[in-house]
Amino acid sequence: MIISRRNLMSWGAGFAGAGALGAGHLVRAADKATAADDASPFRVESFGRLAQPKKLPDLSVQNEQGEAVPLTHWVGRPFILHFWATWCGPCKFELPSVDATAKALGSDGPAIVAVGVRKSTIPKIRAFYDAHGINTLPVLVDPDSQALTASADVPAALASLRQTSPDYKIPDEKAQSIAQLAVPRSLVVNAKGEIVAISVGNMDWSPEAVRRTVAALVG
């Protein structure tokens, strides 16, 4: 399931149900112009806040060496957990700017942890990174999308979509699957390892916007 701002307005072309995501089907890959036009500003209003912060799930992702890395590995300072997929057009378009932002922030800013979801294998992620000069983001995969779904918060995800696309009414029968499965998705996690806010859809990343937004969301 792919989310970009434009395909919120063209439901049939832009979304697949949970079964399609499970099969790893590509629904719609936005071209560069569309992806750039669709990007939401990286600001507080693009995120849905959780009613109560919740702990990261007790799950791991896999690194390039095949080792399990717990989501809590990055706890200790605020960070962004960014879910993307190698089959997702908007995800692929924005990832180089995510990497550039992570590089500019360095050790002084919030870390950005990018994780590829279902069908985004380590070889596919490595090939994409090499082709686009991505060298700061870690190579990580969530093979069965367990971390993606377990870290979801339906009200916060839907709030993000409604705030960035207020003219679009999300059908009730689709809301939960969108909130749980759609990518790209960014979670703001505080220093205690609690998820405090979620944004669904591609964004316009920049170091200062990320620094300012994360600081505001973690309080």
N, C-alpha and C positions, 0 to 999 in steps of 0.2 A: 504494500500500500504506500503510494507516494503522495506527499503533500507539498504542493506549491500554492502560492496565493491565487494564481490564475485558475488552477484546476479545482479550487473550491467552488468556482463559478461555473464549472462544466463537469458536473458530477459523473456522468456516464463515461466520459473520456478520461477522467483523472483518477478514479478510485477503483480498487478491486476489494472484494470482501476478504475475510480472514483466510479463506481457503486459498485464494490466489497468492497471498503472501506466503502461506505455508509451502506452496509449490514453487515459490521463487519467481513468479511470472513478472515480467516487466509490463506495466500497464501503459505508462506514457513517460517518455523522456523529454523534458523541456529542452529546447535549444537554448543557446547562451543568451540570446536577447530576451527571451521569455523569462528565463531564470533570473536575470538581472532586474528586469522590470518587476518581477513578483516579490523580490526580497523585502522582508519587513525590516524596519530599523531595529538595530540591537539596542533596545531600551526596556525599561521596566514594563511599559504598557504592552510589550509583545509577549510577556510571560503571564501565565496564570499562577497565582500563589496558592499553595496548599493551605487548607483551613488550619491544619496543624502540621508542623514539620514532621517528617517520618524518616526513620532510620533506613539507610541503604539496605537492600535485601542481602542476606547472607549467601551470596553467590559469587562465582568467579568468572572471569573471561580468560581467553587463551592468548598467550603472546606468541611471537614468531618462533620461539624455541619449543613450542608445544607445552609450555608450563602454564599451570593455572595461577592466575593473579586475582586475588580477592578484590572486590570493589572497594573495600575498606583500605586498600593499599595507599590511596591518595588522601586519606583523612589526616587532618592536622592543619590544613589551611583550606580556604574555600576553593572549590574547583568546579569546572563544567564537565559533565558527563554527556558527550555528544554521540548519539546513535545515527549511523548513516548506512548506506548500502552501495555496493559496486554496481548494482542494477538500477539505481535511482538517479535520474537525470539531475534534478535540483541538488541532490546530495553531492554529486560529483562536481557540479559547477562551483559550489561554494567551498568545497574542502580546501583548495589551495589558499583561499583567503583565511580559512580557519587556521591553517598551518602558519601562514605569515603572521597572523595575530598572536599565536602561541609563541612564535620565535621572538616577536617584539616584546611581549610581556615578560619573558624570561622567568627567572626564579623569584622576582619581586611581585609578580601579578598572580592572579588565580591560574592554576594549571588548567589545561584543556586536554581531556582524555577522550579521544575518538575511538569508537568501537563499531566495527562492521557487524551487521546483523545477517540473518539467515541467507545462505548461499554466497555470502561475501567471505570466501575462504582466504586463508593467509596468503597463498600464492596470488590470488586476484588482487588483494589489497597491496601486496608488495609491488606487483606490476603497475598498479595505478600510481602508487607513490613514486616509483622510479620514473614513470612517464611524465609526471607533473612536478618533479623536483621537490616533493614533500619529504622533509627530513627532520622535522621537529616533533610531529605527532607520533605517538607510539603505534606500533603495528599490533592491533588487538582485534579479536573476533569473538562474537557471542553466537556460537554455531546454531543453537536451537532457539535463539531469541528469548531465553529465559530471563536474562537480566533486563531486556527491553520491556517485557510484559510485567515482570514482578515490580519494577520501579515505576510503573505507570500510576498516574492518579487521574481518574476520569474527569472529575470536576475542574481540576486545574488545567488539563489539556484542552478541554472544551472552552474554558474561559480564554485561553490563549487564542484559539481560533476565532472566537466571537469578537475579541477585542481587536484583532488585526483585520478581520473581514466582517464588519458589523452588518453588512447588507445581506449576507448569506445565512440562511437558516439551515442548520444541520439536521437532517431527518433523524427522528428519535431512534429508528431501527438501526441506523448506522453509527450512532454516536459512540457507543462503547467500543466497537471494533476500531474506529478511527483513533480514539483516545489511547487505546492500548497498543496498537500495531503500527501506526503511521510513522514514517520517517520523511525527512530528517527531523530529529528531536533533540533538544538541549535541556538538560536538567542542571539547575544551580544547586550545589551541595555546600552546606556550611562547614566550618572547621570541625564540628562535632560529628560529621558524617550523616547529617540529616538533609533530605531533599526538601527544599523550601519553595521552588518554583519550577515551572515547566513551560517551554515554548515548543510548539509544533509548527513546522514549516521552515523554509529557508530564510536566512537572515543576512543582513548587510554587516559583516564582521569588521571591526576595527579595534585596535588595542585600547584606545581611550574609552570607546563605548562599552567594551566588555568590562574594563576596570570599574567604570562608574556604575554600570548596571548591577554587576555582582555585588559591589559594596552596598548599594541601596537595598538589594534583596536579602542579603544576609544580616543586615542591620548592624 
